[in-house]
């Protein structure tokens, strides 16, 4: 999920009462909720799409869930001691407990992979013990409804606290509502996937869409050819390049046969990272007749540089017609 969502989760947990446990509790929760994304620093040394094979891995796995909170708690505890030694410690700050700083940092960090698991991008929850990807397919990576719910609840709770009212209840109600919202979305995804399980594809992905949380973009395909459907697929087939009626829009992606990737794999860090990350790979013809490797989960021409690997030395072999697949 995006970092605003992670931050709001940390803030809500604090407003629900956890910030009363120790001084600097809110920084522990909010920073902890974002800390696994320290792996974004890889953009400074990785090129192209190599980040796809690094992100949401080692800093999201079990060892990191212990080490990162420990480091954060140590830094916050040291910061409090440093302010005290310089006579700049705020008078209103609660006494700082290293034990509680660690526990709150730990709770904040745990919320991060839990949220990241909820979208179609995937997360390697067991890294470094296993590099298996896990997918929740439940929420779009930026969910404005969660923003609105958690943002309003955080503001309202802080406002009540400032005025001397009961300020923990709004945050607790919002947390319960957010969990219920996530649960409803999980049921919606399960219903969409169950409906299309009899489809002839090998891959069925119910991908949440922005704004319309009750809808799913279905990704159905096999052999490097995927069909993207926004609702039901009755009466449609993989050979249909596009169709539109009152309710449906179908788009077939993948017009080249997937090349023998073992032959072009050596020496290509971009390709290795892409294949490691990709869940629905397909080959698209480039303007020069070569191959572009893409993933049907992120079929957006504007995102080519971020989720696309060019194979300039591999010619595009047209895919056979659907009846031959």
N, C-alpha and C positions, 0 to 999 in steps of 0.2 A: 504494500500500500504506500501511498505518498506520505511524506514526513509530517504534513499538517495533521493527518489522521492519527499518526503515531503520537504526536505531541499532545493532541486533545485527549487521547486515551490516558496518557500519563497525568495530565492535568485533572481529569475527572476522578481518577483514582485518589489523587491528593485531596480534592474537594470532598470526596466521599468519606474522608476522615483519616486517611493514612498520613496526611501531612502533620498531624498532631503527635506523631510518634517520635520525632526528632527534629532538630534544626536541620535546615538544608534538605528537607524531605522532598519538596517540590522539584528542585533541580535533579535530585536522584531519580525521581520517577520520570520526569520529562526527558532528561538526557538519556537515561537508561532505555526508555522506549524507542529512542532513535539510534542508540549506540551500535547495534549490529550493522547499520548502514555505513560504518567506517570503511567497509570494503569498497565504497565508491571512490576511494583514493586510487583505485586501480586505473582510473582514467588518466592518471598522470604518467603511468609507465606502459600501459597496454595500448595497442593501436588497433584500428579497424573495429571488428566485432569480437576481438579476443575477450572483451569484458563479459560476453555471454557465458563463457566457460568458467568465470571466476565469481561473478556476483551471486548473492544468495547461497553461499556455500559455507566456507570455513568459519566465517564470523556469525553464522546463524545456527551452528551445530551445538551439540551438548557441551564440549569443553569451553566454547566461547561464552555460553550462558553462565558459566562459573567465573571464568577469568575476567571478562569484561566488567561485570558488576564489582568484582574485587578491586580492579584498577580504578573504576569510577568512585567507589566508596573511599579508597585511599586518597584520591585527589581531593575530594570534597572535605574529608576529615583534615587533610593537610592544609587546605585553604582556610578552614575555620581556625586552625591553630596559628596560621600565619597572620590572619586578621587580628587575632587576640594578642599576639606578640607585638603588633604595631599599634595596638589601641584603637583599631578601626572596626572591631566587631560590633554589629548592630545590637543595641540593647534589647530589642524585642525578639531576637532570635532565641528559639528554644535551645536547651543544652543539646550538644551533638553526641550521638551514640554511634560508634562505628558499626556495631552489630545491626542497628536499625538501618543505617545507611546502606549496608551491604544487602539486607533483606529487601529494602525498597528498590534498590538498583536492580536486584535480581528479578523482582516482580515486573519492573518496567521492561527489562530485557526480554522476559518471557512473552510479554504481549506482542513483541515485534514479529517473531516467526509465526506466532498464531495468526496474526493478521495477514502476513505475506502469503501464508498457505492458502488464503481464501480466493486468490485470483488465478488466472490461467497461465501466468508467466511461470509459476512453479518455484519450488524451494527445495534445497537439499537438507532436510531436517536432521539427518544423521551424520553429516560430514564431521570429521574425516573417517568415520567408521564405515560409512557407505555413501556412495555418490548418487544414490537413487533420487530421482526427482519426485516430489509429491505435489498434487494439484487439487485445490478445493473447488475451483470453478464456481464460486459463490458470489463474489463481488467484483465489480469493475475496479481497476486499480485506483481510480479517483472517484469516490462516491460522495456526491454533493449532499445526499440526504443524511449521511452520517456526519458530514461537516456541519450541516444545519442543526441537527439534534445535539451533538456534543458541544458545538460552539455556543449555542444558546444556553445549554445547561451549565456550562462552565461560567459564562458571563453572569447568569442569574444567581448561581451559587455564590460567586464572589461578591455580587451586589448585596445579597442577603447578609453575608458575613460582615460586610462593611457597615451595614445598618443594624447589626446586632441581632438578626433573626436566625431561624433554623436554616443553616446553610448546607448541611450534609445530605438532607433528603433529596433535593433536586438532582444532585450528582448521582445518588444511588438509583433514583428512578430512571435517569438517563442511561445509566449502565445497563439496567434491566431491559429498557426499551431497545438499546442497541443490540444486545444479545438476542432479543426476540426478533428484531429485524434481520439479523444474520441468519437465524434459524429459518425464518420464512423464505429467505433467498436460497438457502440450502435445499428446502423442499421444492422450490420452483425449479432449480437446476436438476434435481433428481427426477422430477416429473418430465421435463423435456428430454432428458437422456433416456428414460425408460420408454418414452413414446417412440423413439427412433432406434431402439436396440435391434429391431428386426430389419433395419435398412441393410443393404448389401455391402456397406463399407466396413473397413477394418477399424476405422477411427470414428468415434462419436464424441464431440466436445460441445458442451453447452456453454458458450462464452457470454458472460454478462455484458451488457451494453451501457454506455453512459446515460444518465438521467432516467430512462425507462427501466427501473430495476425489475419490473415484472416480466420483461422480455429477455429472450436469449437469442444470440446469433449462433445457429447450429453449424458446426464444421464437420462435414461428412465426406469421407473419401478413402481411397486406396491407390496403391501403385503410383504415387506422385501426382494424382489428380484429386482435387478437393472441391466440393461444392459448399458454398457459404449461403445459408438460408436464414432468414430472419424469423420465420414462424414454421408452420407445418410444411411437409414436402409431398403431400399426397399428389399423385399424378405427375411428378417431376422425375427426371433422371439425370445421371451425371453428364450426359451429352449436351444438356441444355446450357448454352453459354450465358444467357440472361433471359429473364422473364419477369414481368411485373403485372400484377393485378391489384385488386383493392386491398389485399392483405399481405401478399408475398413478394419478396424480391430474392432471386436466386442468381448467383454468379459463380461460374466455374473458373477455377484458377489452376494453373499448371498446364502449359502447352508443349513442354519438352519432356522426353523420357529422362528419368533420373539417371545420370551417368554412373559408371562404375567408380564410385567415390574412393575405393581403395587405391586406384591407379593415380588419382590426382591428390591424394591425401598427404603423402610425404612432403615435408617442408612448408606446408601451408598451415600456419598457426590459426588463421582466421577460419579455415575449413574445419580444423579439429575442434575449435571452440563451438562453431555453429552446429556441427553434428552432435556434439555432446549435449547441447542445450535444446536442439530442435525437437518438437513433438509432432508436427505435421509438415514435414519438408516437401517442397515441390520445386520444380525447375521451370523457369520462365525464359522465354527467348529475349535476348538483349538486342538492341538495334543493329549490332554488327553480326548477328547470327550466332553469338556464343551463348553461354548459359549463365543465368542468375539464379542462385539458390535462395529461396525465401521460406517463410513459415506461414501457414494459413491463419494462425492465430493473430498475426499482425500484418494482415494484408492491407497495406496503405502505401500508395506510391510515394507519399511524402516521407515515409520512414525507411526508404531503401538503404540509406547509408548506415542506419543503426541496426537493421535486422537482415541485411542482405550480403551474400558473399558472391562476388563476381568470379567466374571461371573463364577468363578470356581465351584460353587455349582449348576449351572444350566446345565443340560444335553442338548446336541444338538438334537433337533427333526428334521429330514430331511424334507426339503421343499417338498410339493407335486410337481408332474410334472406340467409344465406350463399349460397344458390343463385343470387342475383341479383348477387353480387359479381363 
